[in-house]
Amino acid sequence: MAKVGLREWLAVGRAIAEGNLIRHTSKSHFVDQFESRLASQLGVKRVLTVNTGTNALICSLAAAGVGPGDEVLVPAYTWLATPAAAVIVGAVPILVDINETLTMDPIDLERKITPFTKAIIPVHMANLPCAMDEILAIARRHNLLVIEDTCQAAGVRYKDKFCGAIGDMGTLSFNKFKNINIGEGGAVLTNEERLFARAVNFHDLGFEYRSHGSRELTETPFVGMNMKANEMQGAMLGVQLSKLKPMMTRLRRRFEMFESMLAQSGKFHIAPHNDPANAVGLCITFPSDREAIAFARFAGVFRLLDNSKHVYTNWTSILKKQAFHPRMNPWEWAQRPINYDFDMCAQSLDILGRTCRIDLGADYPLLIMYYHAKRMSQRAHRLVRH
């Protein structure tokens, strides 16, 4: 996660001192400036800041016209918000296996497409980019929308583009555990003017776009929700954004160091990356659960299967198809029976049970992480040897 410190505190103080805490006044500027800078940095035309990453997903799906009777393809390894967002707009999530990259398996993705599929949500988990070339090719063949969940990968590159700026829409989270951290917040990214207009509409109750360039946005207003960000969030985001590139540089250096040490023994299977040249997230996949469980006892190591609501078997409300009201249950509107069970993505469970993520310690000095990597390599070597 990104650190929050004195600079963020001072930025919030400036926003409070100016007295314009909501963004839609003639003197508001913090959120607008952040959106402009983020769009430029990620290479996307339009950015809309919202109050959470979850709402960024909901807003994107609504903007894309996803709704009752539609199916949305989501990976079996992601935070619960990804399938929940589909449910909130009236669609049903269809679970797709991950492969050894810890991201959506393009083979299983195409296998899960039906005539009722409307959108794909590839999730760049733990700074690990999806195989976007393959996913986009599949989407184009089947005329499907691609909405990237980049909540755990802000600032991560996939080849010559940034994650979140590749599909039809992208989403970011600014939760305290993310690469950009203001406690809670999110953003919608797109290059499509109509999708942006609809997102603006949905996130602000269908008002006449307020300060979002109303003369340019001609979409007919419709009833939406209130997902607006405020100027204090915008002030913090401006500071956090300036820290993103240096963080990615530090993560890349640490990845190379850890990878080199672990690879020297020839005994470890480092989880493959869909873009090795830009890799900033590191996972190790062991031959069995036993080694992964033992390795996860070390500081800074986490076995992926133990990651609570990130694993589909812990999505109780999804698996039981529970909505807040029986007449607002999307599974009742589905165009075919949709059933879930614990073993439906067995490939994902096998990989997650044998895989550990290593925290690369971007906020720690490189020398400290060097010694940490060296000790970890020695310990992991003994685990595999025995």
N, C-alpha and C positions, 0 to 999 in steps of 0.2 A: 504494500500500500504506500501511497505518497504521504510524506509527513506534512503536518500542518503546524505552523509556527508564528513567529512575530510578524512576518510580512502579511500573512492572511489576517491577523488580528488588526493590524494597522489599516488594511484595505477595508475591512468591515467598518472600522471606526470612521473612515472617510465617507462611506455610504450613509452611515447614520447621521454624521454631521451635516451632510447635504440635505437630509430630510426627505428624500424621495425613495422610500423603501419599496414601492411597487415600480415595475418597469414602464408602465404606460402613462408617463407624464412628460411634459415638454422638456424637463431637465434630466430625465433618466438617461443613463448612458452605459452603465457597467455591463449589463447583459448584452446590449447591442454590440459593444466593443468586443466582448468575448466571442460572440457568434461570428463576427467578421474575422477575427484572428484565427479561430478554430477552423473555419471554412478554408482560409488561405493555407494554413499549416497542413491540413489533411487533403487538400486538393478536391474539395467538393463545393458545389455552387451555393447550397442553402443549408443553414443550420437553424434549428429551433430548440431553444433550451426549455426543458420542462422540470418538474419538481422531483421526479425519481426515474431510475432506469426502467423499472417496471412500467411506468406510465409512458415512457418513450416507446416501448414495445407495443402497448395497447394503442397509443396514438398512431403509430406507423401502420398497424393492421387496419385500423379504422380508416385512415387516409387512403389505404390501398383498396378499400371496398370489400375487405374480407368480412364475412358474416355468417348468419344461419345457413346450414346446409353445406358449408365449405369444410374442407379438411386442410390442416396445416401440418407440414412435416417438421418435426423437431427431433433433436438427438436425445438418446436415452441418458446421456451425461450432460447435464446443464442445471442451472439453478431453477427451482420450481417456477419462477416468474415467467420463463419462456413458454411452457405449455399453458400456464394460467392465463397469460395474455390472450391466447387464442380462445379460451373459454369465455373470457370477459366480453369479447366482441361477438359471441354466439357461435363460433366455430368449434371444431373438435380437433385436439392434437393427435397425430399419428406418430408413434415412436419409431425412430430409425436407429439402428446400431451404429456405434462408433467403430473405427478400426484402430490400428496400433499408433496412429498419430494422435489419438485421444479426441478426435473430431469426427464429424459426420462421415460415415462410410458411403462414398458415391455409389457403390454397387448396391447396397441395401436401399439407399435412397431411391434409385430408379425402380427397384422392385416394389416399393411401397406406394408408388404413384397410382392413383385411380382416376376415373373420370370426374371425381368430386374434389380432387386436390386443387387448391387455389394458390397456395404459397409455400415456400420453403424458408425455414429460419435456420441457417447454418450458424453455429455458435463457436466463436473463437475462444475456447476455454483456456484459462491460466496462461495467457500470452502465447497460445499455440494457434496459429492461423489454420483455417480450413483449406481444403483443396478447392479453391474458388474457381479455377479454370474448369475443372470437371463438373462442379456443381452448376456453374453458369451454363455450360454446354447442355447439361440435362434439362435445366429450366427452360432454355430457349427451344429445345426440341419439343417440349410439352406445353409451351406457352404459359409458364408459371412465373409468379413474382418471387423475387429473392429479397428477403429482409434480413440483413446481417445483425446478429446479436453480438455486438462488440463490447459488451459491458465489462468483460474481463480482459480486454486487449486494446485499450486506448493507446494510440501511438505506435502500435505494432505494424510492421510492413509485411505485405505479401507481394513479392516480386517488385514491380515498379509502382505499386499503389499502396495506400494505407487501408487496413481493415476498417470496414464501415463505409468506405467510399467506393466500393466495387459493385455491389448489387443495386437493385432498384431503390432501396432505402437502407439505412444503417442506424443503429442505436448505440448509445453510450450510457454508462452509469458513472455517477460521481459519488457513490457510496464510500464510506470510510475505508473499505478494503480494496479500493480500485486504484488504478494508475493516476487518476485525477480524483482528488479526495476533498469534498467539502462537507462530509458527513452524510448527505443525501442529495441527489439531483440526477439529471439525465439530459440527453439530447437526441434529437432526430436529425439525420443527415440524408440529403437527397440531391440529385441533379435535375429532377423533374419538377417543373414549376407547378403543375396541377397537383401532384402529390404533396408538395410543400403547402400550397394553398389549403388543401383539405386538412393537413395536419395542424396548421395554424387555426383553422376553423374549429376543429375538434377539441383542441387544447384550451379553448377560451369561450366555451358555451355558444359558439356560433356568432360571436360579435363580428362587426364589420372590420375585422383585422387590425383594429387599433393602429399601432405605429409600425405594422409589418409591411409597409409599402402598399397601402390599400388600393392605390391607383393601378398597381400592377397585378393584383390578385383578384381575379374575376369569378372565382368559383361561387356558386349560389350558397349562401349560408344555410347551415343545418344545425340542429341541436347537438351540442357536444358536452364536454366535461370541463372542469376547472383544474388545469395542470400547470398553471403559470409559475415561472420562476420569479424570484424577487431580486432587488438590487444588491442585497447583502450576499446572496449566492453568486451573483455576477461578479462582485468585487473579489470574492475568494477565488472564483474560477479564473479570473485574469491572472492572479498570482500563480495558481497551480499550473496553468497552461505553460508558463515560462519554465517550469521545472520538468516538463514532460520529455523533451528531447534529451537533456542531460541524463535523465533516469534511464532512457532506452540505451544510451551509450554505456552507462555503467552496467546495465544488465547484460549487454552484449559481451563486454569484457569478462564478466564473471562467468557467463555461459561458456565461453571459449576456454577459460581456465579449468572449470569443473569438467568439461567434456574431455579435455586433453588428459587430465589426471585419471579419470575413470576409464578412458579408452586404452590407456597404456597396458593395463592388465590383460586386455583381450577377453575378459570374462563377463562383461556387462553388456546388456542390450539397451542402449540409449534409445528411447522412443523416437522414431523418425519424425522429421519435420517436413511439412509441405513446402517450406522455403528455407532450406538450411543456411543460406547466406545471410539471412536476417534473423536467425533464431535468437530469442531472448527468454525462452521458457524451457526448463529441463526436467525430464522425467526418466526414470529407469524402470524397465520391465524385467521382472525376474522370472525364472523358470516355473516357480510355483508360488502360491499364497504364503507359504511358510517363510520364505526368504523376505518377501515384502513386509510381512508383519514384523519380523525381527528388525529389518532395516528402519522401519518407521519409528522405532524407539529412539533413534538418534535425533538430536536437536535439529530443527529446521527441515525435517523430513515428514511427509504426510502420505499415508496410503490412500489412494483415491476412492476405494470402495467404502472407506470410513467417513466420507465427506457428506454425511447427512442428506439434506434435501437436494444435493446435486446429483443424486443417483435415483433413477426412476422408481426403484422398489420402495422408496420412502415417500413417494408422492401419493399419499393416502387418498386425498380428495379427488385426484385425477383417476387413480385406479378404481375407486368406488363410484366414479361418475357423479359426484355430489356437487350440486349448485346451491345458491343461497335460497332459492325458491323452486319448487318442483315444476312450475310452469315457465321458469326461466332456465331450464336445463338444456344446454345445447345438444346433448346426446339424444334427446327426444326429437330434435329437429334434423338429425343426421339422415342422410339419404340411403344409409345401409346400417346394419347392426355393427356397432363398434365395441369390441371387448378387449380387455387388458388382463394380463396375468404376470406373475413374478418372473416367469421364464421366457417371456416373449422376446427379450433381447439378451439371450444367453451369452452371445459373443462379447457384448459390452461388459457384462458382469465378470466374465473370465479375465478380460484385459484389466479392468479396474481393480480386481482382487490381487493381481500380480504386479501392479504398477505403483510407484511412489513418485511424488513430486518433490523436488528439492528447492527450497527457498534460496534464491541466489543472493539475498542480502544486499540490495542496492544501496541501502542507507548505512552500511558498514564499510570501513576502510578496506581497500583491496587486499592489503597485507593480512588482515585478520581473516578475510574470506579465503585467502590462499592456504593458511594453516588449517582452517576448518575443512576445506576441500581435501587436503592431504590426509587428515585423520579419517574423514568419511570414506575416502577411497580405500584406505587400509582396512577399515572395519568391513566395508562391503565386500572386499576381496576375500576375507576370512569366511564371510557368510556363504558365498558361492562355493568356495573351496571345500567346505565341510558339508 
